[in-house]
């Protein structure tokens, strides 16, 4: 069976639905923007940075209230920039598979990928409910694409 078919089969499995419902219950009303960055994004970035150091890459991690970025430096030059920013989110009346995160005032947000190279651009890749490993895997996906194109 093709990889995409396995992914689709997994999406409709009882295990996936149960895991998603459990995630919803755990995060319902609890996950905040600050928590998302300190508990999920920053630890993922730190682990990626440690591993990249083994491959002769220096890494700078930049954080702010509503964003975090991982800057990969090789031979003194910025090689790759991967960021995650939160964007305001308007709650819809229909079921949406991603639970938004909130700030202290209750404003809803979604976290999306931000890449910077010759041009800065927001990628419509929502990572709001990602785990640390999923954040690291997403970084690797974009870094590999960049690396293969530029090397």
N, C-alpha and C positions, 0 to 999 in steps of 0.2 A: 504494500500500500504506500502511496506517495506521502511525503512529509506533510503536505498541506491537508491531505485527507485524514491523517492521524490527528492533526491539530483540530480539525473540524469535529472529528469523532470525540476528542477530549472535551471540546467546548460544550457538547451536548450530554456529556456523561453526568451521572448522579454525583460522582466524586467532585467534579468541578463545581456543580451547583451548590453542593454542601459546603465546600471550601469558600466559595464566594459569599454565601449567606453568613458563614461564621465570621469572615472578614468584615462584612457589613455590621454585624452586631458588635464586634470588638471596637470598631472605629466610629460607630454612630455617636455623634455628638462629642467624641473625645479628641479626635485627631485635629491638631491645630497646625498652622503654618510653621510656627517655631519648632514644634515637635517633629514635624515631617523632616525638616532640615537637620535637626540635631540627632534624631533617632534613626533616620533612614539614609538620607543623602550624604551627609558628612562622613559617617562611618564607611559607606560604600566608596566614596572618593578617597578616603585615607587608605583603604585596602588596595584600591587600584594604584594609588601613588606608590605604595611600598613595593608592589609587584613591578611596576614600570621602572623603578629605580634599579632593579636587577638587570634591566635591558638598556642600561646607559641613558636613561631618560630622567631628567629632573622634572619635578612636578610642583606647581604652586596651586594651592587651594584658596579660593577667595570666597568669602561668605558675607552676606548681608541679611537684612531682615526678611526679604522676599526672594532671595536667589542664592545660588551657590555655583561656583564654576571651578573646573579643573583645567589648568593650563599645562600642556606638555611641552617641555623645552628640551631640544636636542642640539648639541654643539653650540650652545649659547643663543639659539634662535627659537622663537615660539613655533612649534611644529603643529600644534592642534589645540583648539579651545572648545570645551564642551561645558555648557551651562544648563542649569535648570532654573526656570523662573516661574513664579506663580502669576496667573492672570485672573482677573475678576471673572466670576462665573455667575450667570443668571440661572436660578433654579427653574427647571421646566416642570410642567405638570405631568409629563409622561415619565415612565421608568427609564432611567439612564444607567448603564452598567458601571459607571464610575461614581463613587461617592466623593463629593467635593470636600475640600478642607476649609477651615475657617480661620480668621484672625481673631484677635482679642475682642473686636467689636461685633463679631458674628458674620462679617462679610464672607461670602463664599468664594473660593478660588479653585482653580485647577492648575496642576504643575505640568509644564511643557518643556521640551528640549529647545535649547538655544545654542546655535553654532556660530563661531566667528572665524572667518578666514579672510580672503580677499574682500568678501562682503559679509556683513552681519545678517543673520537670518534666523527667524523663529521657525522651528519645525513643528508641524502639527502632530506631534507624537506625545500623547498624554501619558504621563508617568505617575499620576496622582496616587494610585493605590499600589505602586510597585514596592517590592521588598528591596533590601540592600543588594541581594544577588541580582535581582532583575535590573536594578540601576546599573550595576557593574557590567552586566551583559549588554545593556543598551549602549553604554559608553563604548564597549568593545566593538559593537556592530558599526557604529559611526567612525570610530578610530580606524578600524580595518579598512573600511571603504576609502577613507582619506589616505591611509598609508599605501594601499594598493594603487591608487590613482597617482600619487606623488612620488613613488619610489620605483 
